[in-house]
């Protein structure tokens, strides 16, 4: 019998209550990365085990699924995330193979790609197309089922309530190539004159749009527009966090970014390895470089704010339309990047139960190690 992912690994569910004030609110940025999203479930489990509670969350692709599950959880949130990954995890579709000693298998069956046979059919996320007679007209190879998985797992009225948790997921316009941020934050609370924000009545279709990986899944149509995976245009959607914090939150609330992708890795040794490395580079989006750039902007604006205190009230620069925007910039002081230290070759397509369990445990341990090193929350 396989190990059940829904077993409580750290025993916090009994001590959690939705009515009990959290010791510390936090913000969370969840990357896309297919089956690597299980690391994020482990990271969330550690944060909640410390008495913390998420107030604002953003996600792309698999991170969007995790974000929606977090916002829609009516039980202890890490437990709901584990239930989600229980539904996504698969056992080998060729049950007799594990009983055969490896030395007796043909060499081609023992190569690394064979470990990912479970990714060929992931009922909780997708099913392969069978209409091979239409192959010349295919634009995708699998039909997504993630919407149905989420539909039966979450309280969607709670997902839609920004008072419970502010939720934003990224998606990519197929025809215009721009990023779209689907959010439960009301239009009058969003930054002005930023059309990428789309306040919506959140449903499974918005999460599915964020996870509609090109070629693998069909694009998702919302309001007559076609969307692909959010990882193409913003796989680490920090911007919707920075844009939608209150002044108090920007000054004191910790923001955690969970990095499940690896910038450096060995050269691939097969076509399968090449494809996996290509996808990894595609979704990494130069995360650390973006953080360094954001820090530079913050320092620059801090200097401008000091200059503003010395300027006379009738200074011409105060009449520039951009001046008020710059002065309204929130300096977010507590951003933590948590690297999951994913092993080279750990595939985003490996949904095997053993790998999912390993990643949840590693996510918990890596987050604990990173934050114990960083000091108090």
Secondary structure, DSSP 8 states (H G I E B T S, - for coil): ----TTS-SS--GGG--TTS--SEEEEEEE---GGGHHHHHHHHHHHHHTTEEEEEEEEETHHHHHHHHHHT-SS-HHHHHHHHHHHH-B--S-TTGGGS-GGGS-GGGSSGGGGGGGGG-BTTTEEE---GGGGGG-SBSEEE-HHHHHHTTS-HHHHT-TTT-EEEEEEEETTT--EEEEESS-GGGS-TT-TTEEE----HHHHHHHT--BBTB--EEETTEEEEETHHHHSS--HHHHTT--HHHHHH-EEEEEE-S-S------SHHHHHHHHHHHHHHTTHHHHHHHHHHHHHHHHHHHHHHHHS-TT-GGGGSHHHHHHHT------EEEEE----TT--TT--BHHHHHHHHHHHHHHHHHHHHHH---
